[in-house]
Amino acid sequence: MAFETGYTIHDRDALKEQQRLQEPAVQEAIKLRQTLDGLAAKTAQLAADGDESAKAIVDQMKRQGITLSAPKQ
């Protein structure tokens, strides 16, 4: 029983360390996602406002199964 408890504590500590090491990458991914979401929303808004280039981008994304939505106002 003591061995199992010690092993479990060791595993928990190892998992915490891995989580700590991954945190900078996770934060960068969150920033990138927010940037891409903003870009997608602005592109969709431009398309909704009649910009032909933006419409072409939105149409191409739709063909690839990606829906861009204009920001809610």
N, CA, C and O atoms as a CHARMM CRD file, in Angstrom:
* protein
*
  292
    1    1 MET  N      0.82000  -1.19000   0.00000 PROA 1      0.00000
    2    1 MET  CA     0.00000   0.00000   0.00000 PROA 1      0.00000
    3    1 MET  C      0.87100   1.26500   0.00000 PROA 1      0.00000
    4    1 MET  O      0.59000   2.20000  -0.74900 PROA 1      0.00000
    5    2 ALA  N      1.89900   1.30600   0.81000 PROA 2      0.00000
    6    2 ALA  CA     2.77700   2.47500   0.87600 PROA 2      0.00000
    7    2 ALA  C      3.48700   2.68400  -0.46200 PROA 2      0.00000
    8    2 ALA  O      3.67300   3.81900  -0.90200 PROA 2      0.00000
    9    3 PHE  N      3.88200   1.58000  -1.10800 PROA 3      0.00000
   10    3 PHE  CA     4.53500   1.67900  -2.41100 PROA 3      0.00000
   11    3 PHE  C      3.58600   2.31300  -3.42500 PROA 3      0.00000
   12    3 PHE  O      3.97900   3.19900  -4.18400 PROA 3      0.00000
   13    4 GLU  N      2.34200   1.85300  -3.43200 PROA 4      0.00000
   14    4 GLU  CA     1.36100   2.38800  -4.37900 PROA 4      0.00000
   15    4 GLU  C      1.10400   3.87200  -4.12700 PROA 4      0.00000
   16    4 GLU  O      0.97100   4.65300  -5.06900 PROA 4      0.00000
   17    5 THR  N      1.03500   4.25300  -2.86900 PROA 5      0.00000
   18    5 THR  CA     0.82600   5.66200  -2.52800 PROA 5      0.00000
   19    5 THR  C      2.01000   6.50000  -2.99900 PROA 5      0.00000
   20    5 THR  O      1.82700   7.56600  -3.58700 PROA 5      0.00000
   21    6 GLY  N      3.20400   6.02400  -2.74500 PROA 6      0.00000
   22    6 GLY  CA     4.40400   6.73500  -3.18500 PROA 6      0.00000
   23    6 GLY  C      4.46200   6.85300  -4.69300 PROA 6      0.00000
   24    6 GLY  O      4.82300   7.90200  -5.22600 PROA 6      0.00000
   25    7 TYR  N      4.10900   5.78800  -5.37700 PROA 7      0.00000
   26    7 TYR  CA     4.11700   5.78200  -6.83600 PROA 7      0.00000
   27    7 TYR  C      3.07900   6.76600  -7.37800 PROA 7      0.00000
   28    7 TYR  O      3.33600   7.48500  -8.34300 PROA 7      0.00000
   29    8 THR  N      1.91200   6.78800  -6.74900 PROA 8      0.00000
   30    8 THR  CA     0.84800   7.70100  -7.16600 PROA 8      0.00000
   31    8 THR  C      1.26700   9.15400  -6.96200 PROA 8      0.00000
   32    8 THR  O      1.00900  10.00300  -7.81500 PROA 8      0.00000
   33    9 ILE  N      1.90700   9.43700  -5.84400 PROA 9      0.00000
   34    9 ILE  CA     2.39000  10.79600  -5.57700 PROA 9      0.00000
   35    9 ILE  C      3.43900  11.19400  -6.61000 PROA 9      0.00000
   36    9 ILE  O      3.43300  12.31800  -7.11100 PROA 9      0.00000
   37   10 HSD  N      4.33400  10.26700  -6.92200 PROA 10     0.00000
   38   10 HSD  CA     5.35600  10.53000  -7.94800 PROA 10     0.00000
   39   10 HSD  C      4.70200  10.83300  -9.29700 PROA 10     0.00000
   40   10 HSD  O      5.08800  11.78500  -9.97500 PROA 10     0.00000
   41   11 ASP  N      3.71800  10.02900  -9.68400 PROA 11     0.00000
   42   11 ASP  CA     3.01900  10.24700 -10.95100 PROA 11     0.00000
   43   11 ASP  C      2.31800  11.60400 -10.97300 PROA 11     0.00000
   44   11 ASP  O      2.35700  12.31800 -11.97500 PROA 11     0.00000
   45   12 ARG  N      1.67700  11.95100  -9.85400 PROA 12     0.00000
   46   12 ARG  CA     0.98300  13.23300  -9.76700 PROA 12     0.00000
   47   12 ARG  C      1.97100  14.38300  -9.96000 PROA 12     0.00000
   48   12 ARG  O      1.69900  15.33100 -10.69700 PROA 12     0.00000
   49   13 ASP  N      3.10900  14.28700  -9.29700 PROA 13     0.00000
   50   13 ASP  CA     4.12100  15.33400  -9.42300 PROA 13     0.00000
   51   13 ASP  C      4.65700  15.42600 -10.85400 PROA 13     0.00000
   52   13 ASP  O      4.89500  16.52000 -11.36800 PROA 13     0.00000
   53   14 ALA  N      4.84200  14.27800 -11.48400 PROA 14     0.00000
   54   14 ALA  CA     5.32300  14.26700 -12.87000 PROA 14     0.00000
   55   14 ALA  C      4.29100  14.90700 -13.80200 PROA 14     0.00000
   56   14 ALA  O      4.65500  15.64500 -14.71800 PROA 14     0.00000
   57   15 LEU  N      3.01700  14.62900 -13.57100 PROA 15     0.00000
   58   15 LEU  CA     1.96300  15.22500 -14.39000 PROA 15     0.00000
   59   15 LEU  C      1.88500  16.73900 -14.18400 PROA 15     0.00000
   60   15 LEU  O      1.69100  17.49000 -15.14000 PROA 15     0.00000
   61   16 LYS  N      2.03600  17.17900 -12.94500 PROA 16     0.00000
   62   16 LYS  CA     2.03400  18.62100 -12.67300 PROA 16     0.00000
   63   16 LYS  C      3.19100  19.30500 -13.39200 PROA 16     0.00000
   64   16 LYS  O      3.03300  20.40100 -13.93000 PROA 16     0.00000
   65   17 GLU  N      4.34400  18.66300 -13.39900 PROA 17     0.00000
   66   17 GLU  CA     5.51000  19.22800 -14.07600 PROA 17     0.00000
   67   17 GLU  C      5.26600  19.31600 -15.58200 PROA 17     0.00000
   68   17 GLU  O      5.60600  20.32000 -16.20900 PROA 17     0.00000
   69   18 GLN  N      4.68300  18.28000 -16.15800 PROA 18     0.00000
   70   18 GLN  CA     4.37400  18.31000 -17.58800 PROA 18     0.00000
   71   18 GLN  C      3.38400  19.42400 -17.91000 PROA 18     0.00000
   72   18 GLN  O      3.52200  20.12300 -18.91300 PROA 18     0.00000
   73   19 GLN  N      2.39500  19.57700 -17.05300 PROA 19     0.00000
   74   19 GLN  CA     1.42100  20.64500 -17.25300 PROA 19     0.00000
   75   19 GLN  C      2.11100  22.01100 -17.18400 PROA 19     0.00000
   76   19 GLN  O      1.83100  22.89100 -17.99800 PROA 19     0.00000
   77   20 ARG  N      2.99600  22.18100 -16.23000 PROA 20     0.00000
   78   20 ARG  CA     3.72900  23.44200 -16.08500 PROA 20     0.00000
   79   20 ARG  C      4.57100  23.72800 -17.33500 PROA 20     0.00000
   80   20 ARG  O      4.63200  24.86600 -17.80200 PROA 20     0.00000
   81   21 LEU  N      5.21100  22.69400 -17.86600 PROA 21     0.00000
   82   21 LEU  CA     6.05100  22.86500 -19.04900 PROA 21     0.00000
   83   21 LEU  C      5.23400  23.19300 -20.30100 PROA 21     0.00000
   84   21 LEU  O      5.72100  23.87300 -21.20400 PROA 21     0.00000
   85   22 GLN  N      4.00500  22.71300 -20.35200 PROA 22     0.00000
   86   22 GLN  CA     3.15300  22.95000 -21.51400 PROA 22     0.00000
   87   22 GLN  C      2.43400  24.29800 -21.46400 PROA 22     0.00000
   88   22 GLN  O      1.93400  24.77100 -22.48400 PROA 22     0.00000
   89   23 GLU  N      2.38200  24.90400 -20.30900 PROA 23     0.00000
   90   23 GLU  CA     1.60300  26.13600 -20.14000 PROA 23     0.00000
   91   23 GLU  C      1.98900  27.25300 -21.11600 PROA 23     0.00000
   92   23 GLU  O      1.08900  27.87800 -21.67700 PROA 23     0.00000
   93   24 PRO  N      3.27100  27.53900 -21.34900 PROA 24     0.00000
   94   24 PRO  CA     3.59500  28.59800 -22.32600 PROA 24     0.00000
   95   24 PRO  C      3.04500  28.29300 -23.72500 PROA 24     0.00000
   96   24 PRO  O      2.54900  29.19300 -24.40400 PROA 24     0.00000
   97   25 ALA  N      3.13100  27.04900 -24.15200 PROA 25     0.00000
   98   25 ALA  CA     2.60800  26.67600 -25.46900 PROA 25     0.00000
   99   25 ALA  C      1.09000  26.82300 -25.50800 PROA 25     0.00000
  100   25 ALA  O      0.53100  27.25500 -26.51600 PROA 25     0.00000
  101   26 VAL  N      0.43400  26.46900 -24.42800 PROA 26     0.00000
  102   26 VAL  CA    -1.02200  26.60700 -24.35100 PROA 26     0.00000
  103   26 VAL  C     -1.41000  28.08100 -24.44300 PROA 26     0.00000
  104   26 VAL  O     -2.34800  28.43000 -25.16000 PROA 26     0.00000
  105   27 GLN  N     -0.70200  28.93900 -23.72900 PROA 27     0.00000
  106   27 GLN  CA    -1.00200  30.37600 -23.76300 PROA 27     0.00000
  107   27 GLN  C     -0.77600  30.95200 -25.16400 PROA 27     0.00000
  108   27 GLN  O     -1.56300  31.77900 -25.62400 PROA 27     0.00000
  109   28 GLU  N      0.27300  30.53000 -25.83200 PROA 28     0.00000
  110   28 GLU  CA     0.52400  30.98600 -27.20600 PROA 28     0.00000
  111   28 GLU  C     -0.57700  30.50200 -28.14400 PROA 28     0.00000
  112   28 GLU  O     -1.00700  31.24200 -29.02900 PROA 28     0.00000
  113   29 ALA  N     -1.03200  29.27400 -27.95600 PROA 29     0.00000
  114   29 ALA  CA    -2.11200  28.73900 -28.78500 PROA 29     0.00000
  115   29 ALA  C     -3.40000  29.52800 -28.57200 PROA 29     0.00000
  116   29 ALA  O     -4.13900  29.78000 -29.52400 PROA 29     0.00000
  117   30 ILE  N     -3.66900  29.91500 -27.33900 PROA 30     0.00000
  118   30 ILE  CA    -4.86100  30.71500 -27.04200 PROA 30     0.00000
  119   30 ILE  C     -4.77300  32.07000 -27.74500 PROA 30     0.00000
  120   30 ILE  O     -5.74900  32.53000 -28.33900 PROA 30     0.00000
  121   31 LYS  N     -3.60900  32.70400 -27.67500 PROA 31     0.00000
  122   31 LYS  CA    -3.42200  33.99600 -28.34600 PROA 31     0.00000
  123   31 LYS  C     -3.61000  33.85900 -29.85700 PROA 31     0.00000
  124   31 LYS  O     -4.27000  34.68600 -30.48500 PROA 31     0.00000
  125   32 LEU  N     -3.02700  32.81100 -30.42900 PROA 32     0.00000
  126   32 LEU  CA    -3.15100  32.58000 -31.86500 PROA 32     0.00000
  127   32 LEU  C     -4.60700  32.36100 -32.24700 PROA 32     0.00000
  128   32 LEU  O     -5.07800  32.90100 -33.24800 PROA 32     0.00000
  129   33 ARG  N     -5.31700  31.57300 -31.45400 PROA 33     0.00000
  130   33 ARG  CA    -6.73300  31.30300 -31.72900 PROA 33     0.00000
  131   33 ARG  C     -7.54300  32.59700 -31.69300 PROA 33     0.00000
  132   33 ARG  O     -8.39700  32.81800 -32.55100 PROA 33     0.00000
  133   34 GLN  N     -7.28300  33.44400 -30.71400 PROA 34     0.00000
  134   34 GLN  CA    -8.00000  34.71600 -30.61700 PROA 34     0.00000
  135   34 GLN  C     -7.70500  35.60500 -31.82600 PROA 34     0.00000
  136   34 GLN  O     -8.60100  36.26200 -32.35500 PROA 34     0.00000
  137   35 THR  N     -6.45800  35.62100 -32.25100 PROA 35     0.00000
  138   35 THR  CA    -6.08400  36.40600 -33.42300 PROA 35     0.00000
  139   35 THR  C     -6.78500  35.88600 -34.67200 PROA 35     0.00000
  140   35 THR  O     -7.31800  36.66600 -35.46100 PROA 35     0.00000
  141   36 LEU  N     -6.78500  34.57000 -34.84900 PROA 36     0.00000
  142   36 LEU  CA    -7.43700  33.97800 -36.01800 PROA 36     0.00000
  143   36 LEU  C     -8.94400  34.19000 -35.98900 PROA 36     0.00000
  144   36 LEU  O     -9.55300  34.44600 -37.02700 PROA 36     0.00000
  145   37 ASP  N     -9.55000  34.08500 -34.80900 PROA 37     0.00000
  146   37 ASP  CA   -10.98900  34.33100 -34.69000 PROA 37     0.00000
  147   37 ASP  C    -11.32100  35.77100 -35.08600 PROA 37     0.00000
  148   37 ASP  O    -12.30900  36.02100 -35.77700 PROA 37     0.00000
  149   38 GLY  N    -10.49100  36.70700 -34.64500 PROA 38     0.00000
  150   38 GLY  CA   -10.70500  38.10600 -35.00900 PROA 38     0.00000
  151   38 GLY  C    -10.56400  38.34200 -36.50000 PROA 38     0.00000
  152   38 GLY  O    -11.36200  39.05800 -37.10500 PROA 38     0.00000
  153   39 LEU  N     -9.54700  37.74000 -37.08500 PROA 39     0.00000
  154   39 LEU  CA    -9.32700  37.86600 -38.52400 PROA 39     0.00000
  155   39 LEU  C    -10.49700  37.26500 -39.30500 PROA 39     0.00000
  156   39 LEU  O    -10.96500  37.85000 -40.28300 PROA 39     0.00000
  157   40 ALA  N    -10.96000  36.10800 -38.87100 PROA 40     0.00000
  158   40 ALA  CA   -12.08900  35.45600 -39.53800 PROA 40     0.00000
  159   40 ALA  C    -13.34900  36.30700 -39.42800 PROA 40     0.00000
  160   40 ALA  O    -14.08800  36.45600 -40.40100 PROA 40     0.00000
  161   41 ALA  N    -13.59300  36.86400 -38.24900 PROA 41     0.00000
  162   41 ALA  CA   -14.78200  37.69400 -38.05300 PROA 41     0.00000
  163   41 ALA  C    -14.72300  38.94400 -38.92800 PROA 41     0.00000
  164   41 ALA  O    -15.72700  39.33500 -39.52500 PROA 41     0.00000
  165   42 LYS  N    -13.56000  39.56400 -39.00200 PROA 42     0.00000
  166   42 LYS  CA   -13.42800  40.76900 -39.82500 PROA 42     0.00000
  167   42 LYS  C    -13.57300  40.44200 -41.30800 PROA 42     0.00000
  168   42 LYS  O    -14.15600  41.21800 -42.06600 PROA 42     0.00000
  169   43 THR  N    -13.04300  39.29400 -41.71900 PROA 43     0.00000
  170   43 THR  CA   -13.18800  38.87400 -43.11100 PROA 43     0.00000
  171   43 THR  C    -14.65400  38.62700 -43.43300 PROA 43     0.00000
  172   43 THR  O    -15.14000  39.04000 -44.48700 PROA 43     0.00000
  173   44 ALA  N    -15.36100  37.95600 -42.52800 PROA 44     0.00000
  174   44 ALA  CA   -16.78800  37.69800 -42.73300 PROA 44     0.00000
  175   44 ALA  C    -17.57000  39.00700 -42.78500 PROA 44     0.00000
  176   44 ALA  O    -18.50100  39.14100 -43.57900 PROA 44     0.00000
  177   45 GLN  N    -17.19900  39.96700 -41.94900 PROA 45     0.00000
  178   45 GLN  CA   -17.88400  41.26300 -41.95400 PROA 45     0.00000
  179   45 GLN  C    -17.64500  41.99500 -43.27400 PROA 45     0.00000
  180   45 GLN  O    -18.56700  42.58000 -43.84300 PROA 45     0.00000
  181   46 LEU  N    -16.41000  41.95900 -43.75200 PROA 46     0.00000
  182   46 LEU  CA   -16.11500  42.57800 -45.04700 PROA 46     0.00000
  183   46 LEU  C    -16.93200  41.92600 -46.16100 PROA 46     0.00000
  184   46 LEU  O    -17.45300  42.61100 -47.04200 PROA 46     0.00000
  185   47 ALA  N    -17.03900  40.60300 -46.11500 PROA 47     0.00000
  186   47 ALA  CA   -17.82800  39.88700 -47.12100 PROA 47     0.00000
  187   47 ALA  C    -19.29400  40.29800 -47.04000 PROA 47     0.00000
  188   47 ALA  O    -19.94200  40.51500 -48.06400 PROA 47     0.00000
  189   48 ALA  N    -19.81100  40.40500 -45.81900 PROA 48     0.00000
  190   48 ALA  CA   -21.20500  40.81200 -45.63300 PROA 48     0.00000
  191   48 ALA  C    -21.42800  42.24400 -46.12700 PROA 48     0.00000
  192   48 ALA  O    -22.52200  42.58900 -46.57400 PROA 48     0.00000
  193   49 ASP  N    -20.39500  43.06400 -46.04500 PROA 49     0.00000
  194   49 ASP  CA   -20.48600  44.45500 -46.51000 PROA 49     0.00000
  195   49 ASP  C    -20.26100  44.58700 -48.01500 PROA 49     0.00000
  196   49 ASP  O    -20.35400  45.68500 -48.56400 PROA 49     0.00000
  197   50 GLY  N    -19.96600  43.46600 -48.68400 PROA 50     0.00000
  198   50 GLY  CA   -19.86900  43.48800 -50.13600 PROA 50     0.00000
  199   50 GLY  C    -18.47100  43.41000 -50.72400 PROA 50     0.00000
  200   50 GLY  O    -18.33000  43.48900 -51.94500 PROA 50     0.00000
  201   51 ASP  N    -17.44600  43.25900 -49.92500 PROA 51     0.00000
  202   51 ASP  CA   -16.07600  43.17200 -50.43600 PROA 51     0.00000
  203   51 ASP  C    -15.90500  41.85900 -51.20700 PROA 51     0.00000
  204   51 ASP  O    -16.05700  40.77300 -50.64900 PROA 51     0.00000
  205   52 GLU  N    -15.58800  41.98200 -52.49400 PROA 52     0.00000
  206   52 GLU  CA   -15.50800  40.79500 -53.36200 PROA 52     0.00000
  207   52 GLU  C    -14.39000  39.83700 -52.96000 PROA 52     0.00000
  208   52 GLU  O    -14.57700  38.62000 -52.99300 PROA 52     0.00000
  209   53 SER  N    -13.24300  40.36600 -52.58600 PROA 53     0.00000
  210   53 SER  CA   -12.13600  39.49500 -52.16900 PROA 53     0.00000
  211   53 SER  C    -12.50400  38.72200 -50.90800 PROA 53     0.00000
  212   53 SER  O    -12.22100  37.52900 -50.79600 PROA 53     0.00000
  213   54 ALA  N    -13.13200  39.40400 -49.96900 PROA 54     0.00000
  214   54 ALA  CA   -13.55300  38.74100 -48.73400 PROA 54     0.00000
  215   54 ALA  C    -14.61000  37.68400 -49.02600 PROA 54     0.00000
  216   54 ALA  O    -14.60800  36.61400 -48.41700 PROA 54     0.00000
  217   55 LYS  N    -15.52600  37.98500 -49.97000 PROA 55     0.00000
  218   55 LYS  CA   -16.54400  36.99500 -50.35300 PROA 55     0.00000
  219   55 LYS  C    -15.87800  35.74700 -50.92200 PROA 55     0.00000
  220   55 LYS  O    -16.29600  34.62700 -50.62700 PROA 55     0.00000
  221   56 ALA  N    -14.84400  35.93800 -51.73800 PROA 56     0.00000
  222   56 ALA  CA   -14.13300  34.80000 -52.32700 PROA 56     0.00000
  223   56 ALA  C    -13.47800  33.95600 -51.23500 PROA 56     0.00000
  224   56 ALA  O    -13.49100  32.72700 -51.30300 PROA 56     0.00000
  225   57 ILE  N    -12.91200  34.61300 -50.23900 PROA 57     0.00000
  226   57 ILE  CA   -12.28500  33.88200 -49.12300 PROA 57     0.00000
  227   57 ILE  C    -13.33300  33.10500 -48.34700 PROA 57     0.00000
  228   57 ILE  O    -13.13200  31.93100 -48.03600 PROA 57     0.00000
  229   58 VAL  N    -14.45500  33.75200 -48.03200 PROA 58     0.00000
  230   58 VAL  CA   -15.52700  33.08900 -47.27800 PROA 58     0.00000
  231   58 VAL  C    -16.06100  31.89400 -48.06900 PROA 58     0.00000
  232   58 VAL  O    -16.29100  30.82800 -47.49800 PROA 58     0.00000
  233   59 ASP  N    -16.25800  32.06500 -49.37600 PROA 59     0.00000
  234   59 ASP  CA   -16.74700  30.96000 -50.21000 PROA 59     0.00000
  235   59 ASP  C    -15.75900  29.79800 -50.23200 PROA 59     0.00000
  236   59 ASP  O    -16.15800  28.63800 -50.13700 PROA 59     0.00000
  237   60 GLN  N    -14.47600  30.10700 -50.35600 PROA 60     0.00000
  238   60 GLN  CA   -13.45400  29.05300 -50.36000 PROA 60     0.00000
  239   60 GLN  C    -13.42800  28.31700 -49.02100 PROA 60     0.00000
  240   60 GLN  O    -13.30500  27.09300 -48.98500 PROA 60     0.00000
  241   61 MET  N    -13.54200  29.05500 -47.94000 PROA 61     0.00000
  242   61 MET  CA   -13.55600  28.42800 -46.61400 PROA 61     0.00000
  243   61 MET  C    -14.78000  27.52500 -46.46600 PROA 61     0.00000
  244   61 MET  O    -14.68300  26.43800 -45.89600 PROA 61     0.00000
  245   62 LYS  N    -15.93400  27.97200 -46.97900 PROA 62     0.00000
  246   62 LYS  CA   -17.15100  27.14600 -46.91900 PROA 62     0.00000
  247   62 LYS  C    -16.94100  25.83200 -47.66200 PROA 62     0.00000
  248   62 LYS  O    -17.36000  24.77300 -47.19500 PROA 62     0.00000
  249   63 ARG  N    -16.28700  25.90700 -48.82600 PROA 63     0.00000
  250   63 ARG  CA   -16.02400  24.67600 -49.59000 PROA 63     0.00000
  251   63 ARG  C    -15.13400  23.71400 -48.79900 PROA 63     0.00000
  252   63 ARG  O    -15.18400  22.50200 -49.00700 PROA 63     0.00000
  253   64 GLN  N    -14.32900  24.25600 -47.90100 PROA 64     0.00000
  254   64 GLN  CA   -13.45600  23.42800 -47.07100 PROA 64     0.00000
  255   64 GLN  C    -14.12200  23.03400 -45.75400 PROA 64     0.00000
  256   64 GLN  O    -13.50600  22.39400 -44.90200 PROA 64     0.00000
  257   65 GLY  N    -15.39000  23.42600 -45.59700 PROA 65     0.00000
  258   65 GLY  CA   -16.12800  23.04500 -44.39600 PROA 65     0.00000
  259   65 GLY  C    -15.93600  23.97600 -43.21200 PROA 65     0.00000
  260   65 GLY  O    -16.23100  23.61100 -42.07400 PROA 65     0.00000
  261   66 ILE  N    -15.44100  25.17900 -43.47900 PROA 66     0.00000
  262   66 ILE  CA   -15.19400  26.14400 -42.40200 PROA 66     0.00000
  263   66 ILE  C    -16.14700  27.31900 -42.58900 PROA 66     0.00000
  264   66 ILE  O    -16.17700  27.94000 -43.65200 PROA 66     0.00000
  265   67 THR  N    -16.91800  27.61900 -41.55800 PROA 67     0.00000
  266   67 THR  CA   -17.86900  28.72100 -41.62000 PROA 67     0.00000
  267   67 THR  C    -17.30700  29.92500 -40.87900 PROA 67     0.00000
  268   67 THR  O    -16.92900  29.82700 -39.71200 PROA 67     0.00000
  269   68 LEU  N    -17.25600  31.04700 -41.55900 PROA 68     0.00000
  270   68 LEU  CA   -16.81700  32.29600 -40.93900 PROA 68     0.00000
  271   68 LEU  C    -18.05500  33.12300 -40.63200 PROA 68     0.00000
  272   68 LEU  O    -18.88800  33.35100 -41.50900 PROA 68     0.00000
  273   69 SER  N    -18.17400  33.56700 -39.40300 PROA 69     0.00000
  274   69 SER  CA   -19.32700  34.36300 -38.99400 PROA 69     0.00000
  275   69 SER  C    -18.88800  35.78300 -38.68900 PROA 69     0.00000
  276   69 SER  O    -17.85200  36.01700 -38.06800 PROA 69     0.00000
  277   70 ALA  N    -19.70500  36.72200 -39.14200 PROA 70     0.00000
  278   70 ALA  CA   -19.43100  38.12500 -38.83100 PROA 70     0.00000
  279   70 ALA  C    -19.63600  38.34500 -37.33700 PROA 70     0.00000
  280   70 ALA  O    -20.43700  37.64900 -36.71300 PROA 70     0.00000
  281   71 PRO  N    -18.92500  39.29600 -36.76300 PROA 71     0.00000
  282   71 PRO  CA   -19.08600  39.54900 -35.32700 PROA 71     0.00000
  283   71 PRO  C    -20.50100  40.00400 -35.00700 PROA 71     0.00000
  284   71 PRO  O    -21.12700  40.71700 -35.79100 PROA 71     0.00000
  285   72 LYS  N    -20.99700  39.58900 -33.85300 PROA 72     0.00000
  286   72 LYS  CA   -22.32800  39.99600 -33.41200 PROA 72     0.00000
  287   72 LYS  C    -22.24900  41.41600 -32.87300 PROA 72     0.00000
  288   72 LYS  O    -21.33000  41.77000 -32.13500 PROA 72     0.00000
  289   73 GLN  N    -23.22600  42.21400 -33.25600 PROA 73     0.00000
  290   73 GLN  CA   -23.18800  43.61600 -32.82300 PROA 73     0.00000
  291   73 GLN  C    -24.31500  43.93700 -31.90200 PROA 73     0.00000
  292   73 GLN  O    -24.43300  45.07400 -31.44300 PROA 73     0.00000
